[in-house]
Amino acid sequence: MGVGELDPERGNVNDCAVDGVLRRHRPAWPVLLVFHGGHERMPTSEIEEFAKLLVENVRDAAIRNCGALLQPQANSPVARRWRGTEVAPSSLGSIIPDVVDEVVFSFLQAIDEGALRMKFISRTGRQVDLTEEGFGELSGWYMGSGGWRAMFSRERYEDDFSDMSE
């Protein structure tokens, strides 16, 4: 299979070199098929529970915490370091969601690729292997247009894939 070709089992996977290291990268846009009924692999209720908890307790919390560091009264070492830069707080504030989303995306992609083998225990007690039951799609379900951020987040985000929908 060539770069950019659609693999029906794994979705569209591209090879890219980062710092001289060849990496597999799955763009988020194939998730559009999932959320628009074009793909038979839908997240289970346990995966959606994981998604909701991840977005609310990790993504949204990180954005709020970083936003608080930009307040003039914040006096932590990080807040002082950020104030010491030449960058306006409003500029820093505008990139915080993008940085958080990139971290969460990379975390989920590591799970998708099996580099991080993790299990989630749902509120019903069912153990879910995130790599297997996520079908290698967690990162796409997170970043894709209409994905987990749109479904569960209470914080701002940019939908960079909205113009790629049907």
Steps between C-alpha positions, in 0.01 A plus 500: 500500500632845406503819701150644531320191370193386691549182700151363575620343825695796645371809326722739307856482628784721378873461556683814602851574620532694826855588604627232262279228651235342277165497679154379413242778516126457475333827401185581690280560196402134435297519821245699298389170351431364848292792620310527172399133480754389240694251710387194694744550789330717757627554853344283769323657796811430710723680249259795501505501880882508487481784245266710712718455810818576304361818345339632818768401753817535294446728198259750652676500838839566336360790297340655810817450706722657233254787463524563873879524470452798267314700764695796645462368856645157413833463678617146429842442340329417170284816511807712572694332219215561253477866609875529441461424130445768242166342404172667593276293730220516241731341242602226740136444590404450139746215447433312824213288359711411194792388716276298730329339201835405348606334826172308535513402130858369539401307814205339321709427191754318718211287630368449144839378382552270799798693636298556820289198590225620729175370639209711613260378767150630434256602771336158456834332575567379144869509402560635152828464309518844340726391213281207400155644561603841370582344159802733475254790463513674842716788378275555199181478703651765727620752239253441218223740410202411714727288718555480872594865545172609340304239694643544849713813539384811682816687401587665170655313209565553131341254259769500233322220313150651471557599137581137413153367581260375241 
